[in-house]
């Protein structure tokens, strides 16, 4: 989407997605190939505290599961990220035009307290997605909530196994495989969005509508979205996740949590699992 990664093409045939049956960001997964009902939940990776939708009913479904499944396998995977953030050569700021750099440094000094000297000293050897993460966090205020961290905390308290659908290396690889131009556009769009908070509120409202097709539509209409972005960040990853999800839910009562943008659309996780013969029933929070 325009301001976050973590939150997608209309085909030649108009498929009637977005009907009442998909009004939800939580789905119960059942079917002949399922040991016992599992759940699929769409998250926002960051959200302001006052908008954090995490009722007791949702927490109980996590506690009553045997396994927590997320995009990556929790904090242990995240700890491997630091070496993957570093450029092998050159400077991060080489990929920006002079005009873009002016806008970048004006923004960081005004909103983050980082002047050009501090920015160059702190981030020159970092990959572009590090700036994207830094700027994205700012749009959600101080100490925003994280669904992934909250889910992992419950899982650790309940001694549930925590499993990732991909490694941190794979997840970061999807980002770094994008063209430099696309990565720069994402950063500049994030800066513009942080100055005008209206889009942040739109994003939160769309998420809280609990309608995966609205989330999908919002993302695909983003000025930042492109065919390459959708293929790399959504479609390919969604398809890669289906086999491991099938294997997991065959033997385990699992709670599966991925970014909400991955659920909707013709190549979303919900539709792909239905094509495999599973029944996905929305559960209103």
Order of alpha helices (4+ residues) and beta strands (2+ residues): beta-beta-alpha-beta-alpha-alpha-alpha-alpha-alpha-beta-alpha-alpha-alpha-alpha-alpha-alpha-beta-alpha-beta
